[in-house]
Amino acid sequence: MQKRRLGKTGYEVSVVGFGAWAIGGDWGDVDDETSMSALHAALDAGVNFFDTADVYGDGRSERLIARLRREREEPFVVATKAGRRARAQEVGEYTPEHLRAWVDRSLRNLETERLDLVQLHSPPTDLYYHPEVFGTLDELVAEGKVAHYGVSVERVEEALKAIDYPGVATVQIIYNVFRQRPAERFFPAAREADVGVIVRVPLASGLLTGKISADTRFSENDHRNFNRRGEAFDVGETFAGVEMSTGLQVVEELRPLVSEGEDLVSLALRFVLSDPAVSTVIPGAKRPDQVRSNSAAGDEGSLDEVTLERIAQLYREKVAPQVHNRW
């Protein structure tokens, strides 16, 4: 597994990490023992970066990762998130008292005295114009409760504003075959500022695995069923904001680009990792076989220029009109 430096944190992290939303909830039913097998498989594959949040299963995901630390000796980095426990996504909810309470809860769930990395969890855009919020995070670092902090954003403009704050060490953002705007505007600025880039939703909620069809049905507790139009949270988190029918059409045109011995998962993850600004990509997984499939891309390197240009062309022609100016 290749490693890259996670910006000014100084952490050397696996280029393929583990996205732990799925083992918490909102992706259908999960079983804790299967989830633990998936977490162990990740470490076995060389993954040393795990991304979670306090709201994934109301702390379930964090507690499973704490169990992994008890069961394994290898060191690894855990990034969690805070902010979605707020009563409403309003700047006024991000008080020092609330931020400290959220951090303390994650410290308990993760059974640690200091969080490796805490990220504001897709807060409202106006928050980035309130330096006092980042001042509280600076205080938490000074007190030793947090080693580093960053933000998880929905929009490129939020990412660009966030890195104006010198304490912001990382930005988590959606980037994939269907969402290419970050490479155009944000990635160069992140490299200049030495900010680590964590890429989420690299497989567009499963569309880019090639295993979803027009006949696929999702369970009631799967966000691909209940958030198609942004009913629960930002629609860009589900299928990367692309209409499912459009995504399926593009997937068929991607299949000829897959090299012998690879699959669409590898193609999609290698596309993300082809940009040197990306520190790590965090595909989700619930089972060991999914982990092993995701992790394999961490050994393969970048895609060739011809393949990258074809993917860029498909984006410009088929996808950009739906998503490019929205996020």
N, C-alpha and C positions, 0 to 999 in steps of 0.2 A: 504494500500500500504506500503510495507516494504521500508526502507531507508538504505542507506549505505553512508559512508564518501567518498567524492571525493578527495582522496589523500590529499596532502598538502594544497589544497585550504581550507580545513576545512568545505566546504559546505556539509550538509546532504541532499542528493538527493534521489528522488524516484528511486527504482531499475529499473523501466520501465519509460523511458522518452518519449519525442515526437520528432521524426525526421521530420524536416520541409522542406526537399527537395521537397517532392511531392506537397506541397501547393504553391511552387514557380514556378515549371515547370519541364519539361523533363520526366513527367509521364502521358502524355496525358492532355486533357483539365481539367482545374480547375475553380471553381467558388468561389469567395472570401467569399460570405456569407456561403456557405457550409464549406469552410475552417475555418471560424470563429466559426461555430458550433462545428467543430472537436476540435478546440483549447479550447473552453469552456468545452467540454466533458472531455478533458484531465484533466483540473483542478478539475472538479467534481469527477473524478476517483482517485484523490490523486497525480497526476503527478505534479512535481514541477521543472522539468528540461526540457528545450526546446533547441534543437540544430538546428542552421540555418547557413547560409553563405551569404556573400554579393552578390554572383553571383546567388543565387537561385531566378530565375525570375528577375534578375537584381535589387535586393533589395526588391522585392515584399514580399518575405517570412519574412524578417526582419520587414517590415512595418506592416504586419499583426500581428506580435507578439507585436509590439509597441501598436497597437490598443487594443490587449488583456490586456495589462497593464493598459490602460486607462479605460477599461470596468470592470476590476476586482480589488478587494482590496487585494487578497491573494498575498504574496510575492512568487516569483519564480526565478530560476536561468536561465539565457540565455547564451548559448555558441554560438558564431558566428565564422566565419573563414575568413581568408584573404589570398590573394596570387593569386587567379585564375583570377583576373582582369589584371594581367600582360600581356603584349603583347606577350610574349613567356615564357615558363617555363624554364627559365635560371636563374642562381644565380645572374647574373648582374642586373636582374629586381627587386631584393629584396633590393633596396636601402633604406636608412633612409627616403628619401622624399616619395617614393612610400608607404612604410609601414605606415608612418604617414597619408598619404592621404587616404589609405584604412581604417584605424582605424577611422579617422574623418568622413568618409562617413557612416560607420556603426553606429557611435554615433548619427549621424543625423537621419538615418533610424529607429533606435531603440529608438530615443527620450530620450536619457539618457546622463549623464555627465561622466559616467564610465562604461566600458564593464566588465561584470562579469568574462568572460573568452573569450579570443580570441585565435584561433588556426591557425597555418600556415596550409594552405589547400593543403595537398599532394604535397609539393614542390619537386623539383628535388633532387635526393639522394645526390648530391655533396654539397647541401646547409648545410647539417649537419656537414660539415667540415669547415664552415665559421663562427667562433664565433662572428664576428662583427654583424651578423644578430640578434643573440640572445642578443647582447649588446644593440641594438636598442630597442628590446622588454623590456629589463630591464629598459631602460630610460623611456619608456611609462608607466611602472608600477610606477616608482619613481615620475613621473609627475601627477599621479592620473587618467590618461585616461583609464588605464587597471588595473583591480584588480589582475588578474592572466593570465598566458598564457600557451599554450600547443601546441601540433602538431597533425595533422591528417595525418597518414602515409599509404602507400601502402604495405610496406614490413616489416617483422620482424626485419631485420637488421637496418632499419631506426629507428625503435622504440628503439632498444637497444642503438644506437648511440645518439639519442635525449636525453635520460635520463642521459647522461653524464653531461648535462648542468643543474646546480642546480636550475635554474629558471623555468625549464619545470615542470609544476605541473600536467599535464594530457597528456595522449596519446589516441587518437582515432584510432581504428584499426578494420579491418574486422575479425570477428570471428563468426562461426556458424557450423552447422553440416557438412557443406562442406568445411570449412576452419579451421582446428583444430591446425595448427602449432603454433599459438601464445601461446597456453596453455603449449606447450612443452618447448619453449625457452624464451618467453618474460614475461609471467605473473609472474613467480617467481622473476625475476629481478625488475619488477614494484612494487611488494609488498615490497621488500627489500628497494627500494628507496622512498617509500611512494608516489608513483605516481598514480593518479587516472586513471582508465581504462574505457574509453567510447567505447562501442561496437556498430559498425554500420553494416548494411546489415545483420541483424540476421536472416531474412527470405529469404535470397538469392534472392532478387528482386521479391519476391512473390512465388518462386518455393516451399518454405517450408510451404506455406499456404495450399497446396493440392488442390488449386482451378484452377491451370493452367494445361492444357492438351496439347498434341501434336497439337491439332487443334486450340489452342488459337492464335488469331491474335492481334497484338498491333498497336496502331495508329502511324502515321508517326512521331509525336513529342514525342514519348515514347522511352527512351534510350534502352529499351528491344527490340526495332525494329532496331534502328540506330547504336547501339554500340555493337552488338554481337561479333564483331571481334576487338574491341578496336578502331573503326574508329574515335571516338570523344574524348575519354579519356581512362584511364586504363581499360582494359577489365575485370579486377578483380572486378570492381564495378558493373558489370552486370551479374546476376546469380552467383556472387562470383567467376567468371572465369570458372565455370563448364559447360561442354556441356549440353545444355538443355535436350537432350535425356537421358544422364546419370543421371541428377538430377531427372527427372521424374521416372526413374527406382528405385532410392533409396527412393524416397517419398513413393512408393508403399510398400517397405519393412519397412518403418517407421510406417505405419498405424497400424499394430498390437500392437505397443508399446504405443499407445494412451490410457490412462485410461478412464474409463467410466465417462461421464460428461465433458470430455475435448475435445480438438481438436488439430490438428497439429500445429497451431500457438502457443498454450500453451506449447506443447512439445518442440518446437524449442526454444522458449524464456526461458523456464526453463532449457534447456540444457546450454544455455549461462550463466545463473545466477547460475548454479551449481558450477561454479568456483568462490571461494571467492575473487580472485583478481579483478573480474569485479565489478566496481562501479555502472554502469548503462548501460542499453541497450536501443537503440533509434530506434525502428521500425518506419517506416514512416506510415503516415495515411493522407487521404484526407476527410474522412467522420466520423461522430460520432460513427457509429457502428464498424468501424475498430478500433477506439481508445478504445472503451469499450472491444473489443476482446483482443487487445494487453495488456491492463492494467490489465486484470484479472489474468495474469500470475504473477503479482507482489505480489499476496497474497498466491501463492501455494507452494513456497519453492523449494528446490533442487529435482532433479530426484534421484531415488534409484540407487544403484551401478549396479544392473543387467541391467537396462535400459541404463545406461551410457556406460557400457562395450559393449553392442550390437551396440550402435551408433558408438563407437570407432572402432568396427570391420567392420562395413559397410564403414566407412571412409577409413580404411586401405586397404580394398579389392577393393572398387569400385571407390573411389574419389581421394585418395592421389596420384596415378600415374599422374593425370592431373594437380594437383595444388600444391602439398606439397613443391616442390623445387622452385616454381616460386615466391612465396610471403613470 
